[in-house]
Amino acid sequence: MDDGIINPVDASAELKAATAESMPEANPQTQIFNEDSSTTKAEKVVRGQAMHGNGSDARDVDSEAPPPKRLKLDDRDAPTTNGPKERIKGIAPIKQEYLIDLSSASHQDHDDDAAEASGKRDERDVAGRGARGGKRGKKQSSGQNHSRQFGSSRDAISLCKSRDHQNEFDASACQYGEKCKFEHDIRKYLKDGKREDLATLNGMCPVWDATELEDGRKELRLREEKRLSAAVNANGDDEEQSVGVVNMVSIGHRIELRKKKFQTPKADAYLAWLNDADGNEAKQKKASTDDATENGDSHDNRAQYKEPPLRPSEKRRIYYGPETPILAPLTTQGNMPFRRLCVSLGAQVTWSEMAMSLPLLQGEKGEWALLKAHESETRPPKYTPKSIVTGYDNNKDLIFGAQIAGNKPWLTLKTTEAITELCPSIRAIDLNCGCPIDLVYQQGAGSALLDAPAKLEKILRGMNTVSKDVPITVKIRMGTKDKSPSALKLCQRFVLGGPEAQQLGQGPAGVAAIALHGRSRQQRYTRTADWGYIAECAALVSKLKESSDVAADTMHEVDGRDVSSSTKSNGLPYFIGNGDILTHEDYYNAVSHGGVDSAMVARGALIKPWIFEEIATEQYIDKSAAERLAYIEQFARNGLEYWGSDEIGVGITRRFLLEWLSFSCRYVPIGLLEHLPPKIGDRPPAFRGRSELETLLSSGNYKDWIKISEMFLGTAHPDFNFQPKHKSNSYEIEAEG
């Protein structure tokens, strides 16, 4: 064994002697692991098979005889030696030479509800289910692990937050002074408070750097990319502002929200009008009918009609097209470091994780943190239309948008006004009407709004009224029940306005875009998305404007203030499809055959973030294991920069990295497939990769995920726990220190 080779997973474990043929591009993270007591089944199978070969098989090394890097559509049917096998529905068509004995690997279940509102459960109710006994208690032995715990990761000595954004010799500005229980001496913290430095990421701390001063002393200074500046808001409150992060809401504003002192005058005015209109609607209708009967007309009653609060006649225009693939809102996995990775790989529109309206109005720090964005998300999206787009200024457009969920008009309106006031870098605000999770649904939010169309329309119209120049969009599902889709009727409401709005002299709600997930709430993620129904809704939206223009008279002509803020010349909202997008073929089939303006990628981006690169190049890209590992390293860097490089920051980064790896391990390399395109619902049989690293990255074992995280984040903290989403993997599991 070469003395210079270091095992990034376990320094005490020996490594195999590496040969020139087996070393992938001299990347230290791709070293081969020796079999020991912690070796997983998948690793043992690969090593056992490798021992019977001559060591030169191209399947066992990542750098020798690699498959074509980019596979074009014309290459998919290229004949093989023995001819391709017939494709079996539901099973990934892996080539025979990569398959291993099915008894050697355990089956991995996938809970794809984890990608949508997995963190929005009622933990108080769920945590006690196991103790209730009966059938409900027995179900907890398998399936989803509802009450997951992640332990804690803390330093032995905690550094005061007042020192987080200051150089070593800067005067301390701690408001607690000598009474502060945290450490203010940075060197003492680095020496005695934290564990040894990480030997990864080129051995460079992402936060601190030693700088020699003119007097010969060395000062610990914050690196340029991590400098923090103190910003003083209108109330004089000091608030840390991270360079490269936007939409930071000050402590003072959060306190105002919590104490109900934050003013929302536009929402208050609209809600007052709405309550008055709802209360007098029946009375006005009856008076109008009686007057018409007695006098033959209702001119005298027209003076009783109250105009609603003015809406902005023009909002900032947004654009969607085939060149703007969208990263869907992903709870937990859609964090800023992951979105930043996807943007670097070509995502043109990103959405925040779903934020609940009530916690936002209560000023909860964690909920407002969901609306933070990286500066890379504030640049304009790609814009190459085939024809001129009316009223659109690409320089004023942004990549990042905020998604919220709420169950009442007053709640969503006040939240919308607060967001537009406090978060300047927002492309649009999206109302979630598709979340299927029980807690959200039972509160009347998420997909529950699909069964209350009049209420939903009121919410969207009100949001448009109070959002200033920020456009409003909506994301829906086909319906709440499998056999009773309601999206067609909802789309008609969004474009023309419902009967309730017409009675009040109002037109459509004016949403700029409609996103439709091709599944019902009852269906969750079972079966494939119904793109036939998505295409039907897209066609309806395109025809509604034309039919409405023919049927409209002067009394029911749509007010220009109610027209969508999309850039379409006919005033129609953009229509976006969502569901089962895993390849560029899926994306372009959705655009060409589904009739949508663009498509939203959710699980496909979690499985392979470079799907946006494939969409841009319109070809499959067979990423090597080393390249995939580089993306993991990039995520780790992003996480340490955002959450911090102390023990808490490392622990948070590790947790979200492991969450992502629980999805990315599903990726089956293109070079291993017998047939293209791959399907997102296909489950692969047990297989081995073209190298041990590729096999490791495809492992469904949580211990392998922890090993991968330790390549860049060091050994897991002794108190750090990780519990997978599935109890079939394990229920009580702890990271090995």
N, C-alpha and C positions, 0 to 999 in steps of 0.2 A: 504494500500500500504506500502511495506517495505521501510523504510527510506534509506536503503543502495542501492536501485535499481536506476540507472540513465538511463534516456532515451538518447541514443547516437544521436538521430536525433533532438529532440527538448526538451531542458531541462525544458521548461515551460509546456510541455504537460504531463498529468498524464499517468501512465502506469497501465495496468490491474494487479490485484493481481496475482502473479505467483504461481502456485502450483508445487509440486514435479513432477507431471506427465507431466506438460506442459513446464518445463524448459529443453532445450536440452543441456546437458553436462555442465551446469553452464557457458555457454559462454555469456558474457555481450552483445555481438553484436547481439545475437539472441533473445533479449527481444521482447515481443509482444507490438505493438503499439495500443493505445486507439484511438477510432474514434474521429476526430475533424474536423475543417473546411477544413483542407488540405487533408483529407482522400480521396484516389482514389476509383474509382468504384469497382475495384477488391477487395480491402480490405473490403469495405462495404458489398459486397456479401458474403464474407467468414464469416464475423462476424454475419451477419444476419442468415446464415444457422447454425452457431455454437450455436446460442441462442436457437434453436429449438431441439438441441440434449441434451444428458445427460452429455456431457463434457468428455466422456471417449472414444470417437471414435478414433481409431488409425489413421484416416486420418487427424485429427486436431492437432496432436502432432508429433514432429519429433523423439522422443525417444521411444515411446511406440509401441510395435508390429511392428518394421520396416520390410520392405520386405527383402528378402535375399540380402546380401551385394553384392555378385558377382553371376551373373546369367550365367550359362554355356549354351552352345548351346542345350544340351539335355533337358533343362528346359523350352524352349520357348513354347512348345506345351502342357504344363501341363494344364489339364482341369480346368476350373473355375466352380463356382456354377451354373451359368445359361448358360455356354457355351460361347465361344468367338463369337463376332459379325463378320460379313463378312467385310473384309477390303475394304475401299472405296479409290480409287485412288485420290491422292492429299490432303487427309485429315488424319492428325495424328490419329491413332486408340486409343484414350484415353478411359479408362474404364468408364462405365456409372456412377459409384458412384462419380467420380471426375468432371463430367461435370456440368456447371451452365447455367443459362438462357442466350441464345445468345444475347438478347437485353441488357444485363447488362454490356457488355464490347465492346469497340470500336474495329474495325478491324485495324490491324497493317500491313501496307505495308512494303515490304522489297526491298531495292535497293541494289542489290549485286554488282553493279558496284562500289559501295563505297569501296569495298575491293581491288580494282585494280586501282591505279592511281587516286584516288579521289581528291588528292591535286594538280593535274597537269593540272587544267583547266585554260583557259584564263579568269581570273576574270574581266578584263576590258571589254571584249565582253559580258560576261554573266550578269554582274551587270546592264547593260543598257537595257536588253531585256524587262523588265517589262514596261519601258517607251516608247517602240516603238509602242505600240498599236497593233491592228489587232489580228490575230489568235495567233501569237507567244506570245503576251502579255497575252492572256487569259489562255494559258497553264500553266503559272506560278502559278495559283491558286491551283494546285495540283501537285503531283509527287515529284520530287527531288528538294531539296532546294539548288540551286547552289551557291548562294552568302551568305554562312553562316558566321555569326560574333560571336565571343566568348568574346567580351569585353576585359577588362584588369584586372589584379590582381597585384597590387603593394603595397609595404610597404609605410607608411607615411614618413619614413626616409629610404633611400636606403643605404645599406652598400657598401663601396668601394670594388671592386673586388680584390684589393690587399690584403684584409683581409680575403677573403674567404678561403685561404689555409694557414693561419698562426694561431698560438696560440695567446692568448690575449696579453702576455707580449713580443712577438717577435717584433723587430723593423719594422716599416712600410716601405714598399718598393714601395710606390706609386710614379710613375714617374712624377705625376703632383704636388706633394708636397702640399703646402698651397693653391694652386689654385684649388685643386680638390673640386668638388661640392658635393661629397658623404661623408658619415660618416665613420670615422676610429675608433671610440670608440665602441667596441663591446658591452659593457654593456649598453651604452646609446641607441644603436640600439635595443637591446633586451628589454629595458624598455619602450622607447618612440616610436620606429620606427615600431614595428610590433604589430599585435594583440596578444591577450592572447595565451598562449601555448595550444597545442592540448591536450585533456584529453584522447587520444587514444594511440595505439601502446605502451601499458604498461606505459604511461606517460614518456617515455624516448625520448629525442631528438636524431634523427639519426645522427646529426652532432657534437654537442658540449657536453662536459662533464666537470664538475667542479672537479679539482684535487687539493688537498692540497699540498703545497710546504713545504720544510724544514723549512722556516722561518714563517710558520703558515698562509701565505696568500693562498687564493684559486684562481687558474687560470683556465680560460676557455680554455680547450684544445680540439683539434679535436679528435674525436674517432678514434681508430686504423683503422677501416674499411673505414673511410672517409678521412684519411690523404692525403694531396696533396703535391707533391714535385715539385719544379721548375726545369725544364729541359732546358738546353741551347743547341740550335741547332747550326749548322755549322756557321750561320750568327750572332750568339751571341744574338738572340732574346729569351727573357724569355717566356716560354709557360707553362701553367698549365697542369699537367698530373695527371689524377685521378687514384688512385689505383684501380685496378680491371677493368679498361677500356683500350682497345688497339686500335691501328690505329688512334691515335690522331695526326692530321696534324698541324704543327706549324703555327703561324701567319706569320712568315717570308716566308714560302713556299707558303702560300695563297697569299701573296703580290706579290711574283714572278709570280705566275699564273695570277693574275689580270693584272700585267704590261707586260705580255707576255715575261718574262725573264726566265721562267722555260724551261730548255732544254729537248727536246725529240729527240735525235739523231737517234734512231732506227726507229721511226715513220717517221722522215724526209727522211731517206735513202730509206725506203720502198715506201713511197709515190712518191718520185722522180723516182724510177724504175717503179712504176705502171703507172705514167703519161707517161713516155717514151714508155712503152710497149703498152699502149692503143693508143698512137698517131701514132706509127709505125706498129701496127698490120696489118692494111690493106695494107700498103706499102710493108711490108715483105712478106705477103701472095702473093701479086701480083708478086713480084720479084722472089719468089720461084717457082711460076707456070711458068713464062716466061723462067726461066733458065732450068727448067725440060723439057720444050718443045723443047728448042734449043739444049741442051747438053745431054738430057736423064737422068740427075740426078740433084740434088740440093746441092752437096757437097760444092761448093764454098760459098753458102749462109749460111752454118752452122756457119761459123766464125762470121757472123753478129749477131748471137743470144747472148743476154746479160743475164747472170745468175742473178736471183733475189738475194736479200740479203739473207744471210744464216739464216735458221731457227734453233732453238735449236733442236739437234737430240734427246734429251731426256727431257721430262718434269716430274715434280713430279707426281707420279701416284696417282689416287684417286680410291675409291671403292664404289660401290652401290650394295646392296643386300636386301633380304627380311627383314634383321634385321636393316636396316637404313631408317626408315620412315623420310620423308622430310617435314619441314615446308616451305610452299611456300612463295615467296616474296609477302608481303602485304603492300601496301602503306597506311600510317597513322597507321593502326593497327599493322604493323610489326615492331614496335619500340623496342629498346633494352630491356626495362623492361618486355614487353610481351614475347619476344624471350627468355629472361632469365627464365621466368616462364615455358615456354614450354620445355626448356632444362632440367629443374629440374624434369619435368614429363615424360621425355624419348625421346624427339625429338633428332634425331641423326645428322641431317643436317639442318642448318638454312641459310636463305638468307636475305640480307639487303633489305630495301625498295628500289624500283626502283629509281635510281639516274640518272638525266639527264646529258648528257655529256657536253653540253655547260656551264651550271652553274658550273660544276666541273672545267672546264678549266678556268673559270673566277674567280676561287678562292672563291666562295660563301661559307661562313661558314656553313649555314644551310644544303647545299647539301653535303658537306664533312662530316657533323655530321652523315649522314645516313650510312656511312661506318664504324662508330665506332662499336666495339663489346665488349661484356663482357668477362672476362677471362674464364668463364665457357664454352664459345663457342670456345676456343682455344685448348681444349683437343681433343684427337682422338675420332672419332665416334666408335660405337660398331662394332666389327669385329669378326664374327664367321662363316667363309665360310666352305662349305662342302668339298672343294678341295683347293689345293694350288693356290694362286693367284700370277702370275708371276710379279716380279719387284715392288711389293707393300710393303711399310714400314708403318705400321699403326701408328708408333710413330711419323712420320712426317706429318701425315694427320691432318686436322682441321675440326671443325664442320661448321664454318662460311664462307660464300661466299658472294661476292658483285655482284649485278645486275645493269647494266647500260642500257640506251637507247640512241640511236643516229641515225641520218639520213644520215650521210656522212662518207666515209672512213676516211678522215683526222681527223674528229672529234672523232670518236670512237678509232682510233689508238693512237692519242695523249692522250686521256683520259686513255686508257688501260696502256700505258707506265707510266703515272703519278701515277696511282693507284699502280702499281707494285713497283714503287720507294718509295712511301710515306706510303703505308699501308702494313707492313710486314706480318700481321696475316690474310691472305686471302687464303681460300681453293681453290677457282676458281673464275673466272670472267665470268658472264653469260650475254649474249646479249638478251635483251627483244625484241621478235618479236611477241608478243601476245597482247600487251596493246590495247584495243579497243577504248579508249577515243578519242573523236573527235580532241582535240587540238594536241595530240601526233600523231594521224593518219594523220592529214592534213599537218603536218610538214614532213611527210615521214618517221617517226620513228615508233616503235612499230609494230603493225600488218601490216602497210603499206609495210614493207620490204618483206612480203610474196608474194607480186605482183612484186617484183624486185629480182628474184632469183640470177641473175648474180652479181648484186650489193651486195646482202647479202653474197654471197660466198666470194667476194673480202674482205668485212669487216671482216669476220671470219678468213680468211687466214692471213690478216694483223694483227689482234689482236693476233693470235698465234705466229706471227713473233716477236712482240715487248714485249710479256708478260714474258720474261725470263722463269723461271721454273713453272710459274703459269698456270694451264690448262685453256682452254676456253670451255665454254658450251653454249648452245643456248636453248631458250624456245620459242615455236611456238604454233599457233593455227591450226585448221584444214584448214583454209583458210579465206579469207575475206568475201565470200558469202556462203550462206547456201548450195546451190546446185552445187557449184563449188569448192570442196575441193582440195587443192594443196599440202597437207603435204606429200603424197606419193612421188611425184616428188622431193620435197625438201629433203626428207630423202635420196633419191637416190643420189642427188647432194652431200649431206654431207658425204656419204660413198665413192663414186667413183670419185667425182669431175665433174663439168659441162663441156660442149664442149669448152667454152671459156678458161677454165683453161688448158684443154688438148692441145689446140693450142699453148699455151705458154709453154708447157712442164711441167705443174704442175699437181699434183694429187689432192686428197681431201683436204679440209680445215683443217682437223685434229682435229675436236671438240671431247672432251672427253665424252660428254653426250648430249643427245637430250631429252628435256622434251616437251611433247605434251599435250596441253589442248584440250579435246574432244569437243570443240565448235568452231564455226566460229566467226569472228568479228561481223558479222551482227546479229548473234544469241545472243551475249552478254552472259547473264546468263539465258535466257529463255529455257525451255525444259531441259531434262536431257542430261548429257554428253554422247557422242557416244563412248562407250568403244569397240564396234565392229570395228569401224574404227581405234581406237588406237591399237587394237590387229592386225589388218591388216598391219598397219605401222610397228609394232614390228616384225611381221613375215617377212616382206620385208627386214628390216635391217639385220635380221639373215641370210637371203638367199643371199643377195647381195654380201657378201664377197666370198661365195663359187662360185657363178656364175662368179664373176669377175676374180677369180683365174683361172677358166677354159678357159675364153675367152681372158685373157691377153697374149700379146706377149712381147718380150724383149723391144720393143720401147715404150710401154705404161705401163710397169711395174711400180707400185707405188713406189715412193721414200720412203725409210724408215723414212726420216725426216718428211714426211707428215702423217704418221700413227697416229691414235688417241692415246692420252696419257692415255686412260683407261687401266685397268689392265687385260682386256680380252686377252687371248692368240692369238686370231685371229685378233687383232687390231681393232675390231669394237667398236664404241662408245656405252656407256650405253644408254639404252632407258627407259625413265621414263614417266609414265602416270599421268594425272592430271584431276580431275573433280569429284565432288559429293562423295568424301570420307568422310563419317560420322562415320563409325563403323569399328571395326577390321575385320568384315566380308567383307566389301567393299574393304578394303586394301588387304586382302589375296586373294579375288576373282580376283582383278586386277593383282596380281603377278602370280597366278596359271592359270587363264583363259585368262587374257589379254596379257600374255607373256612379261610383262615388268619386268625390273630388280628391280625396286622399284616404289613407288607411292608418289605423292606430295599432302599434305593435306593443304587446304586453309581455306574455310569457316568452315569446320568441326572443325578445331583447334580453331577458334574464338568462335564457339558455345560451345564447350567443350574441353578445352586444355588437359584434361586427356585422350584424344583419343590415345595419344602415350603410355600411361600406359596400355590401353586396348589392343593395338597392341602387346606390349611386353608380356602380360599375356594371349593373345588370348581369352579373355572373356569380357562380359559386366560388367561394374562396376557401380552400382547404388549409386552415390554420394549423401550424405545427404546434406541438406541445409547448415548445419554448416560447412561441408567440402568445399562446394562451396564458402561460405563466407570467409573461410580461404584463398582460392586462390585470392580472391579480396584483402584481407589484404596484401598478399604477393606482389601482383602487386603494391599496394600503397607504400609499403616499398621500392620496387625496384625503383619506380618513384621518391620518395623523395631522395633516395641516388644518383640517376643519375641527376635529374633536380634541386635538391636543396630543402631545407626545408624552405626557405623564402617564402613570399607571391607569388612571381612569380613562384617558383618551385612548390608550392602547387597548383596554378592555372593550370599550364601545366599538372601536374599529374592528376588533376581532369578532365580536358578536355579529355585526352586520356583514362582515366578510363571510362568515360561516352560513348566514342566511342566504347569501347569494350563491355560495358553492352548492347549497342544497338544490338549486335549480341548474347551475352550469354543469353539474356532473351528469345531467341527462343528455348532453350533447354527444352525438355519435359523429366522429370525423367523416367528412365526405369521402375520403379515400377508402373507407371501410365498407361503404354501402354498395350493394349490388344494383339497386335501382334508385333513380332520382325522379321526382323530388322527395325529400324526407317529409314525413307528416308529424305534426306536433303531438298527435294522440298515439303514435306508435311507441311501444315499449320494447326495448332491445333485449334479446336473450343475453346470457352471460357471454362476455367477449373480452379479449385482450387487445390492447392498442399496438401501435407500431413501435413503441418504446415503453419502458417501465414508467416513465413520467406520464405518458399518454394514458396508460392504464390507471395510474394513480389519480389523474384528473377526472376520470370517468367513474371512480368508485362512489358507490352510494353509502359507504360506511362513514359515520360521523367522525370516527377516529382518524380516518384519512384526511378529512376536511381540516381537523385540528392540526395535523402534521403540515398540511399546506400552509396554514396560517402562520405556523411557527417558522417557516422559511423567511418571513419578512417581519414578523412581530415578536420573535423570540418565544421562549417557553411560556406557556400560559400561566397566569398567576395561580397560586395554590387555591385561592378562593373562587376562581372563575369556574362556573358551571355552564354547560351547554346542553340543552335538551332539544332534540330534533322535533319537527312538527308531528312526527308519527311515532306512536308507541311501539310500532312494529320494529323500529330501529332500536329503541330502548326507552325506558321511562325515567329512571334515575341514572343519569350519566354525568360524570365529572371529568373535566379536562385533566390529563395526566401532567403533573408539574415536572 
